[in-house]
Amino acid sequence: MLFYFHRRIWISLKTGIVATFICFFLGIWVARQVIKLPHKTKSVVDSILTLPMILAPTVSGFFLLLLFSLRRPLG
């Protein structure tokens, strides 16, 4: 029983570490790309990239469900 508990903790830690590294390097790359954009485009892209931090996760999830539902173009 204790083995499975440690295994679950280890999987969670590995997932968190990998996600952190991916987000870190992807964020640096995106920031460099946004710096190169013209001012008007930069403000629009910056607003889109800031939305997940402003909106609650439930609102973001709801919009993702709407975006990827079967009757939508991306579904």
Accessible surface in RSA format (square Angstrom, percent):
REM  Atomic radii and reference values for relative SASA: ProtOr
REM  Chains: A
REM  Algorithm: Lee & Richards
REM  Probe-radius: 1.40
REM  Slices: 20
REM RES _ NUM      All-atoms   Total-Side   Main-Chain    Non-polar    All polar
REM                ABS   REL    ABS   REL    ABS   REL    ABS   REL    ABS   REL
RES MET A   1   187.40  97.0 148.64  98.4  38.76  92.3 128.15 109.0  59.25  78.5
RES LEU A   2   122.58  68.3 116.61  83.4   5.97  15.0 118.74  83.4   3.84  10.3
RES PHE A   3   135.79  67.9 128.43  79.5   7.36  19.1 132.83  80.5   2.96   8.5
RES TYR A   4   119.34  55.7 119.18  67.8   0.16   0.4  71.88  54.0  47.46  58.5
RES PHE A   5   108.55  54.3 108.55  67.2   0.00   0.0 108.55  65.8   0.00   0.0
RES HIS A   6   103.94  56.8 100.18  69.6   3.76   9.6  72.47  74.7  31.47  36.6
RES ARG A   7   127.91  53.7 121.29  61.8   6.62  15.8  29.03  39.7  98.88  59.9
RES ARG A   8   146.29  61.4 143.05  72.9   3.24   7.7  66.61  91.0  79.68  48.3
RES ILE A   9    80.61  45.9  80.38  59.9   0.23   0.6  80.59  58.0   0.02   0.1
RES TRP A  10   141.72  56.9 141.17  68.3   0.55   1.3 126.80  67.6  14.92  24.2
RES ILE A  11    87.39  49.7  87.25  65.0   0.13   0.3  87.25  62.8   0.13   0.4
RES SER A  12    74.27  62.8  60.30  80.5  13.97  32.2  35.22  75.0  39.05  54.7
RES LEU A  13    93.39  52.0  90.92  65.0   2.47   6.2  92.97  65.3   0.42   1.1
RES LYS A  14    95.86  46.8  93.85  57.6   2.01   4.8  49.80  44.8  46.06  49.1
RES THR A  15    86.03  61.2  79.97  81.1   6.06  14.4  68.03  91.4  18.00  27.2
RES GLY A  16    34.98  43.1   0.00   N/A  34.98  43.1  34.00  93.3   0.99   2.2
RES ILE A  17    91.29  52.0  88.69  66.1   2.61   6.3  90.87  65.4   0.42   1.1
RES VAL A  18    85.89  56.5  83.89  75.9   2.00   4.8  85.86  74.6   0.03   0.1
RES ALA A  19    48.17  44.3  43.14  66.6   5.03  11.4  47.93  67.5   0.24   0.6
RES THR A  20    90.74  64.5  84.05  85.2   6.69  15.9  64.88  87.2  25.85  39.1
RES PHE A  21   115.56  57.8 115.18  71.3   0.38   1.0 115.54  70.0   0.02   0.1
RES ILE A  22   104.70  59.6  97.68  72.8   7.02  16.9 103.84  74.8   0.86   2.3
RES CYS A  23    85.71  64.8  76.06  84.8   9.64  22.7  26.93  68.2  58.78  63.4
RES PHE A  24   114.61  57.3 104.17  64.5  10.44  27.2 113.05  68.5   1.56   4.5
RES PHE A  25   120.60  60.3 115.11  71.3   5.49  14.3 115.65  70.1   4.95  14.2
RES LEU A  26   100.85  56.2  96.35  68.9   4.50  11.3  99.55  69.9   1.30   3.5
RES GLY A  27    36.94  45.5   0.00   N/A  36.94  45.5  31.70  87.0   5.23  11.7
RES ILE A  28    74.36  42.3  71.18  53.0   3.19   7.7  73.55  53.0   0.81   2.2
RES TRP A  29   145.65  58.4 143.67  69.5   1.98   4.6 125.77  67.1  19.88  32.3
RES VAL A  30    38.34  25.2  38.07  34.5   0.26   0.6  38.34  33.3   0.00   0.0
RES ALA A  31    51.12  47.0  44.08  68.0   7.05  16.0  50.42  71.0   0.71   1.9
RES ARG A  32   153.58  64.5 151.97  77.5   1.61   3.8  38.64  52.8 114.94  69.7
RES GLN A  33    65.73  36.8  63.63  46.5   2.10   5.0  21.26  45.3  44.47  33.7
RES VAL A  34    18.93  12.5  18.93  17.1   0.00   0.0  18.93  16.4   0.00   0.0
RES ILE A  35   122.22  69.5 112.29  83.7   9.93  23.9 112.46  81.0   9.76  26.5
RES LYS A  36   153.96  75.1 118.57  72.8  35.39  84.3  85.95  77.4  68.02  72.5
RES LEU A  37    59.14  32.9  51.51  36.8   7.63  19.2  51.77  36.4   7.37  19.8
RES PRO A  38    89.75  65.4  76.93  70.1  12.82  46.6  89.49  73.9   0.26   1.6
RES HIS A  39   147.44  80.6 138.32  96.1   9.13  23.4  98.49 101.5  48.95  57.0
RES LYS A  40   170.19  83.0 166.79 102.3   3.39   8.1 111.78 100.6  58.40  62.2
RES THR A  41    60.27  42.9  55.79  56.6   4.48  10.7  36.34  48.8  23.93  36.2
RES LYS A  42    70.63  34.5  70.63  43.3   0.00   0.0  30.23  27.2  40.40  43.0
RES SER A  43    55.10  46.6  47.67  63.6   7.43  17.1  40.13  85.5  14.97  21.0
RES VAL A  44    89.75  59.1  86.42  78.2   3.33   8.0  89.72  78.0   0.03   0.1
RES VAL A  45    42.76  28.1  42.59  38.6   0.17   0.4  42.76  37.2   0.00   0.0
RES ASP A  46    77.16  54.1  77.13  76.8   0.03   0.1   7.36  17.3  69.80  69.6
RES SER A  47    67.56  57.1  59.16  78.9   8.40  19.4  37.36  79.6  30.20  42.3
RES ILE A  48   105.91  60.3 101.58  75.7   4.33  10.4 101.62  73.2   4.30  11.7
RES LEU A  49    83.87  46.7  69.24  49.5  14.64  36.8  71.02  49.9  12.86  34.6
RES THR A  50    40.43  28.8  40.23  40.8   0.20   0.5  30.22  40.6  10.21  15.4
RES LEU A  51    82.01  45.7  82.01  58.7   0.00   0.0  82.01  57.6   0.00   0.0
RES PRO A  52    91.09  66.4  73.33  66.8  17.76  64.6  74.74  61.7  16.35 101.6
RES MET A  53   155.09  80.3 118.96  78.7  36.13  86.0  85.52  72.7  69.56  92.2
RES ILE A  54   123.17  70.1  94.15  70.1  29.02  69.9  98.82  71.2  24.35  66.1
RES LEU A  55    60.93  33.9  54.39  38.9   6.54  16.4  56.22  39.5   4.71  12.7
RES ALA A  56    49.43  45.5  39.22  60.5  10.22  23.2  45.16  63.6   4.28  11.3
RES PRO A  57   116.44  84.9 103.25  94.1  13.19  48.0 109.28  90.2   7.16  44.5
RES THR A  58   109.61  78.0  96.91  98.2  12.70  30.3  88.62 119.0  20.99  31.7
RES VAL A  59    57.29  37.7  54.79  49.6   2.50   6.0  57.27  49.8   0.02   0.1
RES SER A  60    30.03  25.4  26.35  35.2   3.69   8.5  27.08  57.7   2.95   4.1
RES GLY A  61    28.27  34.9   0.00   N/A  28.27  34.9  26.93  73.9   1.34   3.0
RES PHE A  62   114.88  57.5 111.34  69.0   3.54   9.2 113.09  68.6   1.79   5.1
RES PHE A  63   109.19  54.6 106.06  65.7   3.14   8.2 106.31  64.5   2.89   8.3
RES LEU A  64    97.47  54.3  96.30  68.9   1.17   2.9  96.68  67.9   0.79   2.1
RES LEU A  65   132.30  73.7 127.20  91.0   5.11  12.8 129.02  90.6   3.28   8.8
RES LEU A  66    67.41  37.5  66.96  47.9   0.45   1.1  67.36  47.3   0.05   0.1
RES LEU A  67    81.38  45.3  77.52  55.5   3.86   9.7  81.21  57.0   0.17   0.5
RES PHE A  68   109.97  55.0  94.01  58.2  15.96  41.5  94.52  57.3  15.45  44.2
RES SER A  69    43.08  36.4  33.43  44.6   9.65  22.2  38.32  81.6   4.75   6.7
RES LEU A  70   169.23  94.2 143.99 103.0  25.24  63.4 144.09 101.2  25.14  67.6
RES ARG A  71   230.12  96.6 195.93  99.9  34.20  81.4  77.34 105.7 152.78  92.6
RES ARG A  72   119.38  50.1 109.47  55.8   9.91  23.6  17.47  23.9 101.91  61.8
RES PRO A  73   133.68  97.4  93.00  84.8  40.68 147.9 106.60  88.0  27.08 168.3
RES LEU A  74   107.70  60.0  85.05  60.8  22.65  56.9  88.86  62.4  18.83  50.7
RES GLY A  75    53.61  66.1   0.00   N/A  53.61  66.1  17.72  48.6  35.89  80.4
END  Absolute sums over single chains surface
CHAIN  1 A     7197.7       6454.1        743.7       5532.6       1665.2
END  Absolute sums over all chains
TOTAL          7197.7       6454.1        743.7       5532.6       1665.2
